[in-house]
């Protein structure tokens, strides 16, 4: 299944056009190049002599040099962002890691990986407590185990919460006044896993995740903190024909 330029597919297409080149300097290739191969990245390996500098990465895009960072800092960033509720250290290395990891398209994501990433973003919205949050579910069955979490998210915050459920006929409405359940959204909700948060009173916390399901059940997707892409995602949210 190919993502198009219309609707949420435009976010994936825009991220793909930002393809980056990563040059990896180390004595041996190890498994890093293979791990990065699932991203929308061109990865080049350059050997360094034994006893040379610590393995490091140089990141470039069509505009030229974006930054350099030790591989150890990249690994620390991955650990930090996978630890629920943990804030990564605010540093130059983290900024480059965000450029490398959090604004590039994944070639293949599992539902488990997407769920873990979405949990981190839900925690982010919970901590901010204000703003608009839009979350899409590909089926009523996918939404059912998350229903109580989203009810609590609405009840305990001032978020303007919108939940989109494909084939949502028969799904009970959410009773919280700041939560809207969209049960008859555009057909593309069945194709995409998406989460869009505008950051509320802390716009720097804005984030968007868009992932398109592939024929083998995996997902191709991106998450980004880029404010332009977040704003674009907000403008491209699926049109709604029914809401409760």
C-alpha positions in Angstrom: 0.0 0.0 0.0 1.5 3.3 -1.0 0.8 6.5 0.9 -0.5 9.3 -1.2 -0.2 13.1 -1.1 -3.8 13.5 0.2 -4.9 13.5 3.8 -2.6 12.1 6.4 -0.5 10.4 3.7 0.9 13.9 2.9 2.7 13.9 6.3 4.5 10.7 5.4 5.3 12.1 1.9 6.6 15.4 3.4 8.8 13.5 5.9 10.2 11.3 3.1 11.3 14.3 1.1 13.5 15.3 4.0 15.7 12.3 3.5 19.1 12.5 5.4 22.5 11.0 4.9 24.2 9.5 8.0 27.9 8.8 7.9 29.0 6.3 10.6 32.6 6.4 11.7 33.9 3.4 13.7 36.5 0.6 13.7 33.8 -1.9 12.8 30.3 -1.7 11.3 28.6 -3.5 14.2 24.8 -3.6 14.0 24.1 0.2 14.0 23.9 0.5 10.2 21.5 -2.4 10.1 19.3 -0.8 12.8 19.2 2.5 11.0 18.4 0.8 7.7 14.7 0.7 8.7 14.7 4.5 8.6 14.3 6.9 5.6 18.1 7.4 5.7 21.1 6.8 3.5 23.7 5.2 5.8 27.4 5.2 4.9 30.2 3.5 6.9 33.7 4.9 7.2 36.3 2.8 9.1 38.5 4.5 11.7 41.8 3.1 13.0 41.9 1.1 16.3 42.5 3.5 19.2 41.0 6.4 17.3 38.0 8.5 18.4 34.9 7.1 19.9 32.4 5.9 17.2 30.4 8.8 16.0 27.8 9.9 13.4 27.7 12.8 11.0 24.2 13.9 9.8 23.6 15.7 6.5 20.6 16.6 4.4 20.0 18.5 1.1 20.9 21.7 3.0 24.3 20.2 4.0 25.8 19.5 7.4 23.2 19.1 10.3 25.4 17.9 13.1 27.7 15.2 14.6 27.3 13.1 17.7 28.9 10.1 19.4 27.1 6.8 19.0 26.9 6.4 22.8 24.8 9.6 23.0 22.4 8.2 20.4 22.0 5.0 22.3 21.3 7.0 25.5 18.7 9.0 23.7 17.0 5.8 22.5 16.9 4.4 26.1 15.6 7.7 27.5 12.8 8.0 25.0 11.7 4.4 25.4 11.4 4.9 29.2 7.8 5.9 29.8 7.5 9.4 31.2 11.3 10.1 31.2 12.5 13.3 29.7 15.7 13.1 27.7 18.5 15.4 28.7 18.4 18.8 26.9 21.7 18.9 25.1 23.2 19.4 21.7 23.5 15.6 21.3 19.9 15.2 22.1 18.9 17.8 19.5 20.9 16.0 16.8 19.3 12.6 17.9 15.9 14.2 17.5 16.9 15.3 14.0 18.1 11.8 13.3 15.5 9.6 14.9 12.3 11.6 15.4 11.7 13.1 12.0 12.5 10.2 9.7 10.2 7.6 8.2 10.4 4.1 9.5 10.3 1.4 6.8 8.7 -1.1 9.2 7.0 -0.7 12.7 5.2 -3.3 14.7 2.0 -2.6 16.6 3.9 -3.1 19.8 6.4 -0.4 18.9 3.7 2.0 17.9 1.8 1.4 21.1 4.9 2.1 23.2 5.6 5.3 21.3 1.9 6.4 21.5 2.0 5.8 25.3 5.0 8.2 25.6 3.0 10.9 23.7 -0.1 10.3 25.8 2.0 10.9 28.9 3.3 14.1 27.3 -0.2 15.4 26.7 -1.3 14.3 30.2 1.6 16.3 31.8 0.8 19.4 29.8 -3.0 19.0 30.4 -4.2 21.6 27.9 -4.6 21.8 24.1 -6.1 19.7 21.5 -5.4 16.0 21.2 -6.6 13.8 18.2 -6.1 10.0 18.3 -7.2 7.6 15.6 -8.2 3.9 16.0 -8.5 1.6 13.0 -11.4 -0.3 14.5 -13.7 -0.5 17.5 -11.8 -3.6 18.7 -8.5 -1.5 18.7 -10.2 1.3 20.7 -11.9 -1.0 23.3 -8.8 -1.7 25.5 -7.8 2.0 25.4 -11.2 3.4 26.2 -10.7 3.8 30.0 -7.3 5.4 29.5 -8.8 8.0 27.2 -11.7 8.6 29.6 -9.2 9.2 32.4 -7.1 11.4 30.1 -10.2 13.6 29.5 -11.5 13.5 33.1 -8.2 14.5 34.7 -7.0 17.2 32.2 -8.4 20.2 30.4 -7.5 18.7 27.0 -9.9 19.0 24.0 -9.9 15.3 23.2 -11.0 13.9 19.9 -11.0 10.1 19.3 -11.7 8.7 15.8 -12.8 5.1 15.5 -13.2 3.5 12.1 -16.3 1.3 11.8 -17.4 2.8 15.2 -21.1 2.1 15.0 -22.2 0.7 18.3 -19.3 2.2 20.3 -20.6 3.9 23.4 -20.1 7.7 23.6 -17.5 9.2 25.9 -19.3 10.9 28.8 -16.7 13.5 29.6 -17.7 17.0 28.2 -14.2 17.7 26.8 -14.1 14.4 24.9 -15.6 13.8 21.4 -15.9 10.4 19.9 -16.0 10.4 16.1 -17.6 7.2 15.0 -18.0 7.8 11.3 -14.8 9.5 10.2 -13.3 9.4 6.7 -12.3 6.0 5.4 -8.6 6.7 5.7 -8.8 6.3 9.5 -8.9 2.5 8.8 -5.6 2.8 7.1 -3.7 5.0 9.5 -2.5 4.9 13.1 -2.3 8.6 14.1 -1.8 10.8 17.2 -1.7 14.6 16.9 -1.1 16.9 19.9 -0.8 20.6 19.5 1.1 21.2 22.7 -1.6 23.4 24.4 0.1 26.0 26.6 3.5 24.5 25.9 3.7 24.5 22.1 7.2 23.0 22.2 5.5 19.8 23.4 3.5 19.4 20.1 4.0 16.1 18.4 2.5 14.1 15.5 2.7 10.4 14.8 1.3 9.0 11.5 1.7 5.4 10.4 0.2 3.6 7.5 -0.6 -0.1 7.6 1.1 -2.3 5.0 -0.2 -5.5 3.4 1.9 -7.7 5.8 0.4 -6.0 8.9 3.4 -3.9 9.7 3.4 -0.1 9.6 5.4 2.5 7.7 5.4 5.7 9.6 6.9 8.8 11.2 6.7 10.8 14.4 7.8 14.4 14.4 8.1 17.4 16.7 8.5 19.8 13.7 5.9 22.5 14.3 5.2 22.9 10.6 4.4 19.2 10.2 2.3 19.2 13.4 0.3 22.2 12.1 -0.1 20.5 8.7 -1.3 17.3 10.4 -3.9 19.2 12.3 -5.2 20.7 9.1 -5.4 17.3 7.4 -7.2 15.4 10.1 -9.9 13.1 8.6 -13.2 14.8 8.0 -16.0 13.7 10.3 -19.5 12.7 9.4 -20.7 11.5 12.8 -19.7 12.4 16.3 -20.9 11.6 19.9 
